[in-house]
Amino acid sequence: MKRTTTLFTLGVITIGMFAFESITSSEVSMLELMSKHKFSGGAQTGLTGAPGEGSCVQCHSGNLQSGSGENNFVLLDGLTPVTTYIPGNTYTATLQLASNPDKKGFSSVALNASDLNAGSFAVITGGGTQDNMSNGRHYVTHTSSSNTNTTFAWTWDWTAPATDEGDVTFYIASNVANNNGSFSGDVIHLSEHVISINPSAGVSEEKEAFTVSAGYSPDNHSIALNFNTLAIGDMYLNLVDMNGRSVFTSQMGESELGQNKESIVLPAHLKNGIYAVHFFIDNRAAMAKICVQR
C-alpha cells in the first residue's frame, strides 16, 4: 500500500514537472504582464496610447478601436464646456462612455506639444477617479466602485499649466469590457482631445470682490460654504444643474465680516451630478462647483 502511494506521488510530481516545462518563456512573460496590469480598481499607468506609451491591448486581447464616438470627454469651466484654457485655472474634466457597458474602465494623461506632462489632476469627491504619477506623467483612472455603474460619468479636476504651453492634448484609453472575468473579448477605445490656449489669457481682469469654496457632504446631504468678505450683506444661494436650470435656492440671512462658514441642507429629491453654486452677498457674486454623489 505504501509503495503504491509513493509511485502515485512520484507520477504526479513528474507530470507537474513536464507541465511546467511545457510553458514557454513568452507565455510566462505574458502571464506576468497580465498579472501586473489586471486592475479592476484602476488602470495601469503608461497605457493611454499617448506618444511613447502602449495601450490596454497589451493585456486585454480584444479589439483596438477609435474612441471618437465612444469616449465622450468634456472640459468644463463651471458649467460651460470649453476647448481652451487659461494658464493656472482649474477646470472639471468629465468622461462618459457612449455604450454604457456593464463593466468599464479608463486611463488619461494630459501632455503638451513636447509630449511632457501638462498641468495636474486632482480627484473630486464622488467623481469615481483616482490619480497617480509615473515617469513624470500624471494619470487619472477609474476606481473599483465606479467601473460597474453603466451610466456613471467620471469627473476630476485639471489645473492648467501655470504658463502658456500651447495646445494640451488629453489622451484617453477606455475599456468596454464584456465582464467575463478574463482578458478576452474586451474592446479598447483610444481618443485624443486637444485644448488650446485661450486668446484672452494675457488680458488682465478685475478680481472678484470675494471668493467662495464649496463642498458636498453625503452624511447630511448638504453644502458647506467657506468665504471671506469685507462687507456685511444678505446672502443668497442658487444651485444650477449642467443644463443651466435652477434646481434649488436659499435665502441665508446676513453675512459677517471676515471668515464665514455656512451649511445648507439640500432637498432629498436632488439627483446625483455636478452643480454650479451661485452665491451672492447683496449684488456681489461668486461661484463654485460641487459633485453630489450619494
N, C-alpha and C positions, 0 to 999 in steps of 0.2 A: 504494500500500500504506500509506504514511504517512498519507494523507488518510483512508482507511477507518478506521484505528486511532484517529485523532483524533475522527472522528464518533462512533465507538462509545463512546469515553471520555466525550464530552460527553453522550451519551444516558444513560449510567449515572449521571452526576452529576445530570442533570435529573430522572431517575426518583427518585433518592435524596432530592432536594430536595422533590419532591411527596410522597414517602412520609413525610418528616419533618413537612411541613406538615399532613399528614392526622391526626397525633396531636394530640388536643385538650389544652388546658391541664389539664383534670380528669384525663385519662389520665396526663399527665406527673406530676401530683401523686400519683396512686395508685402509679405506678412508684417515685417517690421514697420514699413511705411504705413500700411493700413492701420496698424495698432496705434501708431503715433498720431495719425490725423483723424481718427474716429472720435469726433467730439459732437454729440448731440447738444451739449451745453455751450457750444461756441465753436466757430470755425478756427482752423489753424491759420496763423499769420503767413503772409507771403504767397497766397494763392488767389489773388484777386484778378489775375490777368493783366496787371499793370506792367510797365516795362521792367524787365529783369526778374519777373515772377512767373510762376506756373499758374495752374488753375486747379479747381477741385477735382478734375477728372484724373489727377494723379492717383486718387484713391477710389473715387466713385466711377464705376465702369459704365456709366450711361453716356448720353449724347452731350456734346458741347454745342450750344446754340447762341444766337444773338439775343441779348436781353432787352433790345429796344422796345419790344411790345410787352415784355413781362415785368421788368424792373421799373415800376412807377416811382421815380425819385423826384422829390420836390424840395427846394430850399426856401424857407420862409423867413421873412423879416416881419416879426409879429405874426399877422395872419395873411400877409401879402406874399405870394410867390415871387421870387426874384431869380434872375440869371446873372446878376452882377454883385460884387461885394465891395464894401468899404473897408480898408485896412483896419484891423483891430476890432471890428464889430463882430458880435456874436449872432449867429443865425440858427434856426431849428431845421435840421435835416429830417425828412420823412421818407420811408421806403415801404411800399406795399406791393406784393406780388399779384399780378392781374388774375392768375389762375386760381388763387385762394386754395392752395393744396393743403391736405390734412397734415403733412409733415414738411417742414421747410427750414431754410437757414440762409445766412448771407455773411459776407465779409466785405468791408470797404476801406479804401485808403484815399487820401487827397494829396496830389502831387502837383508841383509847378512844372514849367516847361523844361526845366533841367532834371526832371524826374526826382526831385528832392521833396521831402515832406513839406506840406504847405498848411500852416495853421495847426490847430489842435482840436481834438474831440473831447467831449465831456458827456457822460451819461445823464439822462433825465429820469427822475423817479417815475416808475410806471411805463417807461419807454421801451422796456424789454431788450435793452442792449447792455453790452459790457465792452470795455476798451483795453488795449494793451499796446506796448511798444515792442518793436523788433527791428534790428538793423537800422535804427534811425528813422523808422516809419511808424506812424501812429495808426492803428487799426481799430475798427469798431465791428462788432459781430452780435449775433443773437444770443439769447440765454436759453437755459433748459426749460424755462417756463413760457417762453414766447415762440417756440418753434412748432407748436401743435395747435395754435389758435388760427383757424383758417382765414379770418378777416382781420387779424391783428396788423396794425401799421407800426413798424419800428420807428422810433424817434430818438434823436440825440442832438446835442448842441455842437456846432462847429464855430470856433473862433477864427476869423480870417487872419492871415499873416499881418504882422504889425506894420509892414511897409508894402508898397506896390511890388508884387511878384508876377504881374501879368496874369495870363489865364491859369486857372486852377482846375484840374480835372479830377473828378471823383470816379474812381474805378470800382465797380461793383460786380461781385460774383454771387449769384443766388443759386440755391439748390432746391429744385422742385422734386422732393423725394416721394417714393412710392410706399414708404413705411413698411417695407418687407423685412426690416431688421438686418439687412446686409448692404453691401456697397453696389449691388447690381440694380439696373433699371432706373437710376436717378437721372435727372436732366439738369445740367449746369447751364446757366444763362449769364453771359458776360455783357456788360454795358459800360459806356463812358459818358460822363455828364460834365460839360465844360461851363465853368463860372468865370466870367470876365471881370476885370477891374471896373468899378463904377466911374463913369466920366466925371462925375462931380465930387470924386473922392478928395480932391485937393482944395475944394471950396470950403472955407470956414463957415460954420453955422453957429447961431446963438444957442448957448446951452440951456437946457430945461431949468425952470425955476427950482424944481426938486425932482428927485428920482425915487422910485419905489421898487422894492423886491417883493416877490410873491411866491408862496409855496403852498402845495396842496397836502393836506393831512387826511389819509384814508381812515384814520382811527375815529374821527368825529365828522368826517365829510365836510371839511371847512377849508377856507383860505386864510393863510397867515400873512399879513402885510407888515412890512417894515419900511419906514421912511423918515426922513429928517426934513423939517420945514422951519423957516424963519418967520412964518406968519400964522395967525390963528384964522381958521375959516371952517365953513361947513363942508363935511366930507360926503362924497357920493361915489358909489361903485356901479359900474356897468360891465357885465360879463357877456362877451361876444363869441359866438362859435366860428368855425372855419368858413362858414358860408356868409359871414357878415351879419348874422341875425343876433339881436339882443335876446339872451335867454334868462337873464336874472339881473335885477337891480336892487340896490340897497342904499337907504339914507342912513348915514353912520354917525350923525352928531357932529360935534365940533372937535377940531384937531387941537393939539397942544404944541407949544413952542419946543423946538428941538426934536429929539428922537421919539418916534411914536411906534407902537406895536398894536395891531388890531387883528381880531379873529372874527371871521364872518362865516356862519354856518350856511351851507348850500342846500337847496331843495333836494329832497330824496330822489326825485324823478330825473335829475340831471344825468345825462348819459356820459360814458367814458369818452375821452377825447382831449384835444388841445384847445384851449380857450385863451382869448386875449382879455386881460384885466385892465379896463379903462378906469383910472382912479382920478378923482377931481377934488381939489380943495378950492372952493369958490370957482373962479374961472381959470385956474391953473390946472394943467392936466399932466399925467404921467401914465405910462403903460408898461405892463409886464405880461408874462405868459405863464400858464400853468398847464400841467398834464393831469387830468382827472383819470385815475385808474383804480377801480375798486375790485 
